[in-house]
């Protein structure tokens, strides 16, 4: 294990342990009175989360996820920043998910939960990007709190002398029993951009169900989302702050079969619901301004 990342940090009376998920890829493991979770320093990325009373993980991590530099980890909650999707010649979804982050602090919260803050300076970003955007100067911090619910806050601070435009997303992969039987509530009458059809529409149904590949960016929405999963006997509630977009993605069979980091049947057991600020909800941060994108994830088992 690479101890240099961890040497200043205590185990918080056994709530934290430090490990590697693959050689050179350090992780923090949380086990407190509420839940277990794993956080990767590569990508500043939550990898899994399971409240003790749940039989199944709440967050999905691909069993074929690759742990390689310059590759994103498939699953967990990758951070899309400072853009979403493709951008010029640069990697899709930006650099935050392929950069090693540092631990800023760890602490036990008053209610016995665990808080971990990781930080990343944009000077860690790829030289290629900094060469063509020399004035870009933002710092990032992510706070992950595992307590009676899971909370993730992505904080962007614009340190530069000018306004910058950024997009951000907490690209959460949820573990589900079967994509054909779950439904999503909370997006009725919301406008969306369908990335597959390249067109905008308004979502008319009260319940979203899945019968085919889905890649939609819902815009101008701050709604809470309920992911109902009768097969796992639970509802996952995703609430958010300072997020005006919600992205829903499942690659379905054909696209996932072309992805080297997903096994053949894996698309059946995952659904991405991403709290974001993208497309026309992109953020303009003034010099010195800080933005906090927050998502909270709570799970309720049916009685
Ligand atoms: C989603 C996008 O957020 O992420 C999809 O809307 C994209 O278009 C998906 O395919 C996965 O992206 P990546 O880069 O992790 O394969």
Boltz pocket constraint, residues with backbone or C-beta under 6 A from the ligand:
constraints:
  - pocket:
      binder: B
      contacts: [[A, 72], [A, 85], [A, 92], [A, 93], [A, 171], [A, 195], [A, 215], [A, 216], [A, 247], [A, 248], [A, 249], [A, 274]]
      max_distance: 6.0
